[in-house]
């Protein structure tokens, strides 16, 4: 399951200076320490990373603390490929449809790369590098000395304010959010191995291959594979509104949008099975049974196995229906539930309608 976070509304904005000494950050909830991008079965990161989030009517605020004994960075040009340095990265998919999402990367020199992804790379992207976050505020502070191998540093801090009016461009929903809305968000830290050489940092070379060692990828919500561009695996950020200065009791588990997000993830089983089927046969399956025969039970989280006179079959919960249609290089799978209508297509676009089911919706296991 993805990580989750309740983002508190504030009536006093933090000062974006990278120092993180504002009272709002001191009282904010901070995430658990980042893990390896593939999950907890991989070795834990050697350096700790945590972050926190806040919001108001103008900005989405993000803070991060990165423990690092040798803080270094070299890239100074905006929209350079920042992950060639050690960096901190932000990913935001407001409506959770895996399409039209945002990425922001920043290094210890406060150099940024902001881009818009039309689709994930697995589905052909493209990435729009010309897209800029107008009004973006970022700041970095270093607890130590930057680019000096002669001493040991404590780390570096990042502070970001992203304007809601820019995120609204491709949000597919209100931006700023309404209280109770959930956006898909993730954070990544890219960490290379460095050696000191003549007073400067150089990426470490593997003596066996003669190549630079691959980077480490440490994240807030694990992806399960070495790839950040799988938005269905990103964390869930629940925005709590200003009625009581963000202090009213709200939890992810009781939120109906969380329930519909959880249900929608089942359709990604169909997407992955269809992509594998297409690679094998050159076209998409037209019936669920074709996929069942090759790739096992679909939507296994929600189906129930029962025995009939014709053998074992799998059924969905009450009032759930599943349909699928395909024509050569296109397919559409539809799951109709009390939480709403959910679809996924060959481009991996995962649509929930409505995004926010009614508060009284018994989304997961409705009574007959």
C-alpha positions as CSV (number, residue, x, y, z in Angstrom):
1,X,0.0,0.0,0.0
2,X,1.2,3.5,-0.7
3,X,2.3,5.8,2.1
4,X,-0.2,8.4,3.3
5,X,0.0,11.9,4.8
6,X,-2.5,14.4,6.2
7,X,-1.5,17.8,5.0
8,X,-2.5,20.6,7.4
9,X,-3.7,24.0,6.3
10,X,-1.9,27.0,7.9
11,X,-2.8,30.6,8.3
12,X,0.8,31.8,8.5
13,X,3.0,30.9,5.6
14,X,6.6,29.7,6.2
15,X,9.4,31.9,5.0
16,X,11.0,30.2,2.0
17,X,14.7,30.5,3.0
18,X,15.7,26.8,3.4
19,X,16.3,27.1,7.1
20,X,13.1,25.2,8.3
21,X,13.1,27.1,11.6
22,X,9.6,28.5,11.2
23,X,7.1,27.5,13.9
24,X,4.8,25.9,11.3
25,X,7.5,23.4,10.3
26,X,8.4,22.7,13.9
27,X,4.8,21.7,14.6
28,X,4.2,19.9,11.3
29,X,4.1,16.1,11.0
30,X,7.2,14.7,9.3
31,X,7.2,11.6,7.2
32,X,8.9,8.4,8.1
33,X,12.4,8.0,6.9
34,X,12.7,7.3,3.2
35,X,13.3,3.7,2.0
36,X,14.9,2.2,-1.0
37,X,12.8,2.7,-4.1
38,X,12.1,-1.0,-4.5
39,X,10.9,-1.3,-0.9
40,X,11.9,-2.6,2.5
41,X,13.4,-5.9,1.2
42,X,16.3,-3.8,-0.2
43,X,19.0,-2.4,2.1
44,X,18.0,0.7,4.0
45,X,19.4,4.0,2.9
46,X,22.7,5.0,4.4
47,X,21.6,8.6,5.0
48,X,18.3,9.7,6.5
49,X,15.7,11.7,4.6
50,X,12.4,13.1,5.8
51,X,9.9,15.6,4.5
52,X,6.8,17.5,5.6
53,X,3.9,19.3,3.8
54,X,1.6,22.3,4.5
55,X,-0.8,24.4,2.4
56,X,-2.8,27.6,2.3
57,X,-4.9,29.4,-0.3
58,X,-1.8,30.3,-2.4
59,X,0.8,27.6,-2.2
60,X,1.6,23.9,-1.6
61,X,4.6,24.0,0.8
62,X,7.2,21.2,1.0
63,X,10.2,20.9,3.3
64,X,12.9,18.2,3.3
65,X,15.8,17.3,5.5
66,X,18.6,15.3,3.9
67,X,21.4,13.9,6.1
68,X,24.6,14.1,4.0
69,X,28.2,14.0,5.2
70,X,29.5,15.4,1.9
71,X,27.1,17.9,0.4
72,X,28.0,18.6,-3.2
73,X,26.4,19.9,-6.5
74,X,27.7,21.1,-9.8
75,X,24.7,21.9,-12.1
76,X,23.7,25.6,-12.2
77,X,21.5,25.9,-15.3
78,X,17.7,25.7,-14.9
79,X,16.2,22.6,-16.5
80,X,19.5,20.8,-16.6
81,X,19.2,17.1,-15.8
82,X,19.4,17.6,-12.1
83,X,19.5,14.0,-11.1
84,X,23.1,13.8,-12.5
85,X,23.8,15.5,-9.2
86,X,22.6,14.4,-5.8
87,X,19.1,15.8,-5.7
88,X,15.6,15.9,-4.1
89,X,12.6,15.3,-6.3
90,X,8.8,16.0,-6.1
91,X,6.1,14.3,-8.1
92,X,2.5,15.4,-8.2
93,X,-0.6,13.8,-9.9
94,X,-3.6,15.8,-8.7
95,X,-6.4,13.6,-10.0
96,X,-4.5,10.3,-9.9
97,X,-5.1,9.4,-13.6
98,X,-1.4,8.6,-14.2
99,X,-1.4,11.4,-16.9
100,X,-0.5,15.1,-17.0
101,X,1.5,15.1,-13.8
102,X,4.3,17.3,-12.5
103,X,7.9,16.7,-11.6
104,X,10.4,19.0,-9.8
105,X,14.0,18.3,-9.1
106,X,16.4,20.5,-7.0
107,X,20.1,20.2,-6.0
108,X,22.1,21.7,-3.2
109,X,22.9,24.7,-5.4
110,X,19.1,25.4,-5.5
111,X,19.1,24.7,-9.3
112,X,15.7,23.4,-10.4
113,X,14.3,21.3,-13.2
114,X,10.5,21.5,-13.6
115,X,8.7,19.5,-16.2
116,X,5.3,18.2,-17.2
117,X,4.7,14.6,-18.1
118,X,1.8,14.0,-20.5
119,X,2.1,10.3,-19.8
120,X,4.5,8.0,-18.0
121,X,7.6,7.0,-20.0
122,X,6.3,3.4,-20.2
123,X,3.4,4.8,-22.2
124,X,5.4,7.0,-24.5
125,X,5.6,10.2,-22.4
126,X,6.5,12.9,-23.7
127,X,8.1,15.1,-21.1
128,X,7.6,18.8,-21.6
129,X,10.8,20.5,-20.4
130,X,9.7,23.9,-21.6
131,X,6.9,23.9,-18.9
132,X,7.8,26.1,-16.0
133,X,6.3,26.7,-12.6
134,X,5.7,30.4,-12.7
135,X,6.0,31.9,-9.2
136,X,7.8,28.9,-7.8
137,X,9.8,29.6,-4.7
138,X,12.7,27.4,-3.6
139,X,15.5,27.7,-1.1
140,X,18.3,25.5,0.1
141,X,20.5,25.7,3.2
142,X,23.6,23.6,3.9
143,X,24.5,22.4,7.4
144,X,28.2,22.4,6.6
145,X,30.2,23.5,3.6
146,X,29.2,22.9,0.0
147,X,31.7,21.2,-2.4
148,X,34.4,20.9,0.3
149,X,35.7,17.3,0.7
150,X,38.0,18.4,3.5
151,X,35.3,18.4,6.2
152,X,32.2,16.4,7.2
153,X,28.8,18.0,6.8
154,X,25.5,17.4,8.6
155,X,23.3,17.6,5.5
156,X,21.1,20.0,3.5
157,X,17.6,21.3,3.7
158,X,15.1,22.1,1.0
159,X,12.1,24.4,1.1
160,X,9.6,24.7,-1.7
161,X,6.4,26.7,-2.3
162,X,4.4,25.7,-5.5
163,X,1.6,28.0,-6.5
164,X,-1.8,26.3,-6.8
165,X,-2.7,28.4,-9.9
166,X,0.1,26.7,-11.8
167,X,-0.8,23.2,-10.6
168,X,-4.4,24.0,-11.7
169,X,-3.3,24.0,-15.3
170,X,-3.5,20.2,-15.6
171,X,-5.0,19.2,-12.2
172,X,-8.3,18.0,-13.5
173,X,-9.9,19.1,-10.2
174,X,-10.0,22.1,-7.9
175,X,-6.6,23.7,-7.2
176,X,-6.2,24.6,-4.4
177,X,-7.8,21.4,-3.2
178,X,-11.0,21.2,-1.2
179,X,-10.8,19.9,2.3
180,X,-10.9,16.1,2.1
181,X,-9.4,15.8,-1.4
182,X,-6.5,13.4,-1.9
183,X,-3.7,14.0,-4.4
184,X,-1.1,11.5,-5.4
185,X,2.4,12.7,-4.4
186,X,5.8,11.2,-4.0
187,X,9.3,12.3,-3.2
188,X,12.7,10.8,-4.3
189,X,16.3,11.4,-3.3
190,X,19.0,10.5,-5.9
191,X,22.3,9.7,-4.2
192,X,25.5,9.0,-6.1
193,X,28.8,7.6,-4.6
194,X,31.6,10.1,-4.7
195,X,35.3,10.2,-4.0
196,X,37.5,13.2,-3.2
197,X,40.1,13.9,-5.8
198,X,42.4,17.0,-5.7
199,X,39.9,18.9,-3.4
200,X,36.8,18.1,-5.5
201,X,34.2,15.4,-5.7
202,X,34.1,12.9,-8.5
203,X,31.7,10.0,-9.0
204,X,33.1,6.7,-7.9
205,X,34.1,4.2,-10.6
206,X,33.5,0.5,-10.3
207,X,36.9,-1.1,-10.8
208,X,35.5,-4.2,-12.4
209,X,33.3,-2.5,-15.0
210,X,35.2,0.8,-15.4
211,X,31.8,2.5,-15.2
212,X,30.4,4.9,-12.7
213,X,28.5,3.1,-9.9
214,X,24.7,3.4,-10.4
215,X,22.9,5.9,-8.2
216,X,20.8,5.0,-5.2
217,X,17.1,6.0,-5.2
218,X,15.5,6.6,-1.9
219,X,11.8,7.5,-1.7
220,X,8.9,8.3,0.6
221,X,6.5,5.8,-0.9
222,X,8.2,2.7,-2.3
223,X,7.6,2.0,-6.0
224,X,8.4,-1.7,-6.0
225,X,10.8,-1.3,-8.9
226,X,13.6,1.2,-9.9
227,X,11.3,3.7,-11.7
228,X,9.5,6.7,-10.3
229,X,7.1,7.1,-13.2
230,X,4.5,4.7,-11.9
231,X,2.1,7.2,-10.4
232,X,-0.3,4.5,-9.2
233,X,2.3,3.6,-6.6
234,X,2.8,7.2,-5.3
235,X,1.7,8.2,-1.8
236,X,-1.7,9.7,-0.9
237,X,-1.8,13.3,0.5
238,X,-5.1,14.2,2.2
239,X,-5.6,18.0,2.4
240,X,-7.3,19.1,5.6
241,X,-9.0,22.5,5.2
242,X,-8.9,25.8,7.0
243,X,-12.2,25.5,9.0
244,X,-10.2,24.8,12.2
245,X,-6.8,25.8,11.0
246,X,-6.3,22.3,9.6
247,X,-6.7,20.6,13.0
248,X,-10.0,18.8,12.5
249,X,-9.9,15.0,12.7
250,X,-9.4,13.4,9.3
251,X,-7.9,10.1,8.4
252,X,-7.0,8.5,5.1
253,X,-8.7,5.3,6.1
254,X,-12.1,6.8,6.5
255,X,-11.9,8.9,3.4
256,X,-14.1,7.8,0.5
257,X,-11.6,9.0,-2.1
258,X,-9.0,6.8,-0.5
259,X,-11.4,3.9,-1.0
260,X,-12.0,4.6,-4.6
261,X,-8.2,5.0,-5.2
262,X,-7.7,1.6,-3.6
263,X,-10.4,0.0,-5.8
264,X,-9.0,1.7,-8.9
265,X,-5.6,0.1,-8.4
266,X,-7.3,-3.2,-9.2
267,X,-7.7,-2.1,-12.8
268,X,-4.0,-1.7,-13.1
269,X,-3.8,-5.6,-13.0
270,X,-5.8,-5.5,-16.2
271,X,-3.6,-2.9,-17.8
272,X,-0.4,-4.8,-17.1
273,X,-1.9,-8.1,-18.2
274,X,-3.1,-6.4,-21.4
275,X,0.3,-4.9,-22.1
276,X,2.0,-8.3,-21.7
277,X,-0.7,-10.0,-23.8
278,X,-0.1,-7.4,-26.6
279,X,3.7,-7.9,-26.5
280,X,3.1,-11.7,-27.0
281,X,0.3,-11.7,-29.6
282,X,0.4,-8.2,-31.3
283,X,-3.1,-7.3,-30.2
284,X,-5.1,-6.8,-27.0
285,X,-7.4,-9.5,-25.5
286,X,-11.1,-8.9,-26.0
287,X,-12.4,-10.9,-23.0
288,X,-11.2,-11.3,-19.4
289,X,-11.1,-15.0,-19.9
290,X,-8.2,-14.6,-22.5
291,X,-6.2,-12.8,-19.9
292,X,-7.2,-15.2,-17.2
293,X,-5.8,-18.1,-19.2
294,X,-2.4,-16.5,-19.7
295,X,-1.9,-14.4,-16.6
296,X,-4.0,-15.8,-13.7
297,X,-6.7,-14.1,-11.8
298,X,-7.3,-10.4,-12.5
299,X,-8.3,-7.9,-9.8
300,X,-7.4,-10.6,-7.2
301,X,-7.6,-8.3,-4.3
302,X,-11.4,-7.8,-4.7
303,X,-12.5,-11.1,-6.3
304,X,-13.8,-14.0,-4.3
305,X,-13.4,-17.6,-5.3
306,X,-16.5,-19.8,-5.1
307,X,-17.3,-23.3,-6.2
308,X,-20.1,-23.9,-8.7
309,X,-21.3,-27.0,-10.5
310,X,-19.0,-25.9,-13.4
311,X,-16.0,-25.6,-11.1
312,X,-14.3,-22.7,-9.3
313,X,-15.2,-19.2,-10.5
314,X,-14.3,-15.7,-9.3
315,X,-16.9,-13.1,-8.5
316,X,-16.8,-9.4,-7.7
317,X,-18.5,-7.8,-4.6
318,X,-22.1,-7.0,-4.7
319,X,-23.0,-4.2,-7.2
320,X,-19.6,-4.4,-8.9
321,X,-19.5,-5.1,-12.7
322,X,-16.5,-5.4,-14.9
323,X,-16.4,-5.0,-18.7
324,X,-13.6,-5.0,-21.3
325,X,-13.5,-4.2,-25.0
326,X,-10.6,-4.2,-27.4
327,X,-9.9,-3.5,-31.1
328,X,-6.4,-4.3,-32.2
329,X,-4.1,-1.7,-30.6
330,X,-6.7,-0.2,-28.2
331,X,-8.6,-1.4,-25.2
332,X,-10.8,-0.1,-22.4
333,X,-11.5,-1.8,-19.2
334,X,-14.4,-0.5,-17.0
335,X,-15.2,-1.3,-13.4
336,X,-18.6,0.0,-12.1
337,X,-18.8,0.1,-8.3
338,X,-20.7,2.1,-5.7
339,X,-17.7,4.3,-5.5
340,X,-18.1,5.3,-9.1
341,X,-17.1,4.4,-12.6
342,X,-13.4,3.5,-13.0
343,X,-11.7,3.0,-16.4
344,X,-8.2,2.3,-17.7
345,X,-7.0,2.2,-21.3
346,X,-4.0,1.1,-23.3
347,X,-2.1,4.3,-22.4
348,X,-2.5,3.6,-18.7
349,X,-4.9,6.4,-18.1
350,X,-6.8,5.5,-14.9
351,X,-9.9,7.6,-14.5
352,X,-12.3,7.7,-11.5
353,X,-15.7,9.4,-11.9
354,X,-16.4,10.9,-9.4
355,X,-13.1,11.5,-7.9
356,X,-14.7,12.1,-4.5
357,X,-17.5,9.6,-3.8
358,X,-20.3,10.7,-1.3
359,X,-19.2,10.6,2.4
360,X,-21.9,7.9,3.1
361,X,-20.7,5.6,0.3
362,X,-20.0,2.1,1.4
363,X,-17.3,1.8,-1.2
364,X,-15.6,-1.4,-0.6
365,X,-18.1,-4.0,0.6
366,X,-21.6,-2.5,0.2
367,X,-24.5,-4.4,1.8
368,X,-27.1,-6.0,-0.5
